[in-house]
Amino acid sequence: MEKDRATEPEEDFAGSIDLLDDLTQRETIEQVRRAVLSLPGVYREAVVLCDLQELSYEDAAAALDCPIGTVGPG
């Protein structure tokens, strides 16, 4: 059975969008990674615990052995 050529450009376009989305996502992840790594250690640890590992401010403060106001709004 022969493929309908009228749909091929549309399929190619959809594939291009997926590739562009993937590339954009990779670039964004790399930018976030560089930004987090550029932070001083104490701030980087708070970001990783709260934003990446989704700990509460209370749990992150306990893990860092610091007051909750140091990690986030208290």
Backbone as a printed PyTorch tensor [residue, N CA C, xyz], in Angstrom:
tensor([[[ 0.8450, -1.1860,  0.0000],
         [ 0.0000,  0.0000,  0.0000],
         [ 0.8900,  1.2480,  0.0000]],

        [[ 0.6200,  2.1770, -0.9030],
         [ 1.4420,  3.3640, -1.0490],
         [ 1.0190,  4.4260, -0.0370]],

        [[ 1.9920,  5.0960,  0.5310],
         [ 1.7390,  6.1390,  1.5260],
         [ 1.2020,  7.3900,  0.8410]],

        [[ 0.2270,  8.0140,  1.4660],
         [-0.3570,  9.2430,  0.9350],
         [ 0.6610, 10.3700,  1.0690]],

        [[ 1.1510, 10.8720, -0.0510],
         [ 2.1830, 11.9020, -0.0330],
         [ 1.6810, 13.2300,  0.5190]],

        [[ 0.3990, 13.4500,  0.5420],
         [-0.1440, 14.7150,  1.0460],
         [ 0.0970, 14.8570,  2.5440]],

        [[ 0.2540, 13.7560,  3.2630],
         [ 0.4550, 13.8460,  4.7180],
         [ 1.9270, 13.8890,  5.1060]],

        [[ 2.8240, 13.5630,  4.2050],
         [ 4.2420, 13.5170,  4.5380],
         [ 4.7900, 14.8440,  5.0490]],

        [[ 4.5630, 15.9750,  4.3800],
         [ 5.1070, 17.2320,  4.9060],
         [ 4.5830, 17.5470,  6.3120]],

        [[ 3.3300, 17.2480,  6.5640],
         [ 2.7640, 17.4980,  7.8830],
         [ 3.4720, 16.6500,  8.9370]],

        [[ 3.7100, 15.3800,  8.6030],
         [ 4.4030, 14.4980,  9.5330],
         [ 5.8300, 14.9750,  9.7540]],

        [[ 6.5090, 15.4130,  8.7050],
         [ 7.8660, 15.9440,  8.8430],
         [ 7.8640, 17.1850,  9.7210]],

        [[ 6.8660, 18.0410,  9.5430],
         [ 6.7590, 19.2610, 10.3370],
         [ 6.5430, 18.9170, 11.8020]],

        [[ 5.6760, 17.9500, 12.0820],
         [ 5.4300, 17.5360, 13.4700],
         [ 6.7060, 16.9650, 14.0710]],

        [[ 7.4560, 16.1920, 13.3190],
         [ 8.7210, 15.6580, 13.7950],
         [ 9.7240, 16.7600, 14.0770]],

        [[ 9.7250, 17.8010, 13.2550],
         [10.6240, 18.9350, 13.4570],
         [10.2770, 19.6790, 14.7380]],

        [[ 8.9830, 19.8000, 15.0230],
         [ 8.5580, 20.4740, 16.2480],
         [ 9.0280, 19.6840, 17.4620]],

        [[ 8.8960, 18.3490, 17.4030],
         [ 9.3580, 17.5110, 18.5040],
         [10.8540, 17.6830, 18.7210]],

        [[11.6170, 17.7120, 17.6470],
         [13.0610, 17.8940, 17.7590],
         [13.3990, 19.2610, 18.3280]],

        [[12.6830, 20.2910, 17.8960],
         [12.9090, 21.6390, 18.4010],
         [12.5600, 21.7160, 19.8850]],

        [[11.4390, 21.1040, 20.2780],
         [11.0610, 21.0740, 21.6940],
         [12.1190, 20.3660, 22.5190]],

        [[12.6300, 19.2600, 22.0130],
         [13.6550, 18.5010, 22.7210],
         [14.9280, 19.3290, 22.8770]],

        [[15.3430, 19.9880, 21.8250],
         [16.5350, 20.8230, 21.8700],
         [16.3430, 21.9860, 22.8400]],

        [[15.1910, 22.6250, 22.7790],
         [14.8990, 23.7400, 23.6780],
         [14.9180, 23.2780, 25.1280]],

        [[14.3360, 22.1270, 25.3970],
         [14.3150, 21.5940, 26.7600],
         [15.7390, 21.2940, 27.2370]],

        [[16.5490, 20.7100, 26.3830],
         [17.9410, 20.4100, 26.7570],
         [18.7160, 21.6850, 27.0550]],

        [[18.5150, 22.7110, 26.2360],
         [19.2090, 23.9820, 26.4580],
         [18.7600, 24.6060, 27.7760]],

        [[17.4790, 24.5420, 28.0650],
         [16.9560, 25.0990, 29.3090],
         [17.5280, 24.3620, 30.5090]],

        [[17.5660, 23.0450, 30.4420],
         [18.1280, 22.2430, 31.5280],
         [19.5940, 22.6100, 31.7470]],

        [[20.3300, 22.7660, 30.6770],
         [21.7460, 23.1250, 30.7890],
         [21.9130, 24.5100, 31.4110]],

        [[21.0700, 25.4630, 31.0300],
         [21.1330, 26.8090, 31.6050],
         [20.8170, 26.7780, 33.0950]],

        [[19.8160, 26.0120, 33.4890],
         [19.4630, 25.9000, 34.9090],
         [20.6110, 25.2410, 35.6720]],

        [[21.1820, 24.1910, 35.1070],
         [22.3020, 23.5030, 35.7500],
         [23.4740, 24.4640, 35.9810]],

        [[23.8130, 25.2450, 34.9600],
         [24.9130, 26.2110, 35.1080],
         [24.5800, 27.2730, 36.1480]],

        [[23.3230, 27.7430, 36.1560],
         [22.9250, 28.7660, 37.1270],
         [23.0080, 28.2260, 38.5530]],

        [[22.5350, 27.0060, 38.7620],
         [22.5850, 26.4100, 40.1010],
         [24.0350, 26.2110, 40.5270]],

        [[24.8710, 25.7240, 39.6330],
         [26.2820, 25.5030, 39.9700],
         [27.0300, 26.8080, 40.2530]],

        [[26.5480, 27.9190, 39.7090],
         [27.2230, 29.1990, 39.9330],
         [26.8830, 29.8070, 41.2920]],

        [[25.8660, 29.2810, 41.9660],
         [25.4820, 29.8060, 43.2730],
         [26.5100, 29.4280, 44.3380]],

        [[26.6600, 30.2690, 45.3700],
         [27.4740, 29.8480, 46.5130],
         [26.8630, 28.5810, 47.1250]],

        [[27.6950, 27.7560, 47.7220],
         [27.2910, 26.4500, 48.2300],
         [26.0290, 26.4350, 49.0580]],

        [[25.8990, 27.3400, 50.0050],
         [24.7310, 27.3140, 50.8920],
         [23.4410, 27.5820, 50.1180]],

        [[23.4820, 28.4730, 49.1560],
         [22.2990, 28.7550, 48.3430],
         [22.0030, 27.5930, 47.3950]],

        [[23.0630, 27.0370, 46.8340],
         [22.9070, 25.9010, 45.9200],
         [22.2430, 24.7310, 46.6470]],

        [[22.6700, 24.4550, 47.8680],
         [22.0820, 23.3590, 48.6370],
         [20.6000, 23.6000, 48.8880]],

        [[20.2350, 24.8350, 49.2250],
         [18.8280, 25.1640, 49.4750],
         [17.9920, 24.9890, 48.2030]],

        [[18.5130, 25.4290, 47.0680],
         [17.7940, 25.2860, 45.8000],
         [17.6040, 23.8140, 45.4620]],

        [[18.6630, 23.0470, 45.6110],
         [18.5800, 21.6190, 45.2860],
         [17.5640, 20.9290, 46.1910]],

        [[17.6340, 21.2020, 47.4900],
         [16.7190, 20.5410, 48.4190],
         [15.2630, 20.9480, 48.1890]],

        [[15.0180, 22.2450, 48.0490],
         [13.6330, 22.7330, 47.9580],
         [13.0440, 22.6010, 46.5560]],

        [[13.8010, 22.9760, 45.5570],
         [13.2410, 23.0280, 44.2040],
         [13.4310, 21.7480, 43.4020]],

        [[14.5480, 21.0960, 43.5840],
         [14.7960, 19.8990, 42.7860],
         [14.3540, 18.6270, 43.5050]],

        [[14.5690, 18.5840, 44.8210],
         [14.1520, 17.4010, 45.5770],
         [12.8010, 17.6010, 46.2600]],

        [[12.2410, 18.7940, 46.1110],
         [10.8970, 19.1370, 46.5840],
         [10.7060, 18.9440, 48.0880]],

        [[11.7610, 19.2330, 48.8770],
         [11.6220, 19.2310, 50.3290],
         [10.9170, 20.5060, 50.7550]],

        [[10.2290, 20.4400, 51.8650],
         [ 9.6290, 21.6470, 52.4320],
         [10.7500, 22.5270, 52.9780]],

        [[10.4530, 23.8040, 53.2100],
         [11.4500, 24.6930, 53.7940],
         [11.8830, 24.1760, 55.1670]],

        [[10.9250, 23.6480, 55.9180],
         [11.2330, 23.1210, 57.2510],
         [12.2210, 21.9620, 57.1620]],

        [[11.9620, 21.0190, 56.2410],
         [12.8500, 19.8640, 56.0910],
         [14.2210, 20.2760, 55.5610]],

        [[14.2460, 21.2130, 54.6380],
         [15.5310, 21.6820, 54.1040],
         [16.3260, 22.3930, 55.1930]],

        [[15.6670, 23.2150, 56.0010],
         [16.3550, 23.9060, 57.0910],
         [16.9260, 22.8990, 58.0810]],

        [[16.1670, 21.8510, 58.3770],
         [16.6580, 20.8080, 59.2810],
         [17.8620, 20.0960, 58.6630]],

        [[17.8030, 19.7900, 57.3740],
         [18.9050, 19.1050, 56.7010],
         [20.1620, 19.9760, 56.6640]],

        [[19.9610, 21.2890, 56.5320],
         [21.0920, 22.2160, 56.4680],
         [21.5040, 22.7210, 57.8440]],

        [[20.7330, 22.3420, 58.8670],
         [20.9910, 22.7710, 60.2460],
         [21.0600, 24.2980, 60.3450]],

        [[20.0060, 24.9400, 59.8300],
         [19.9340, 26.3940, 59.8690],
         [18.4880, 26.8140, 60.1030]],

        [[18.2590, 28.0750, 60.4770],
         [16.8790, 28.5490, 60.6710],
         [16.1010, 28.5080, 59.3680]],

        [[14.7920, 28.2880, 59.4790],
         [13.9400, 28.2000, 58.2850],
         [14.0050, 29.4720, 57.4370]],

        [[14.1480, 30.6370, 58.0800],
         [14.2310, 31.9040, 57.3470],
         [15.4530, 31.9890, 56.4530]],

        [[16.4640, 31.1890, 56.7210],
         [17.6550, 31.1490, 55.8830],
         [17.3770, 30.4310, 54.5750]],

        [[16.4650, 29.4630, 54.6240],
         [16.1420, 28.6490, 53.4530],
         [15.0370, 29.2810, 52.6190]],

        [[14.0080, 29.8040, 53.2590],
         [12.8650, 30.3620, 52.5460],
         [12.0150, 31.1900, 53.4870]],

        [[10.8850, 31.6070, 53.0120],
         [10.0080, 32.4040, 53.8660],
         [ 9.6090, 31.5990, 55.1020]],

        [[ 9.7280, 32.1950, 56.2250],
         [ 9.4600, 31.4440, 57.4500],
         [ 8.3250, 31.9430, 58.2650]]])
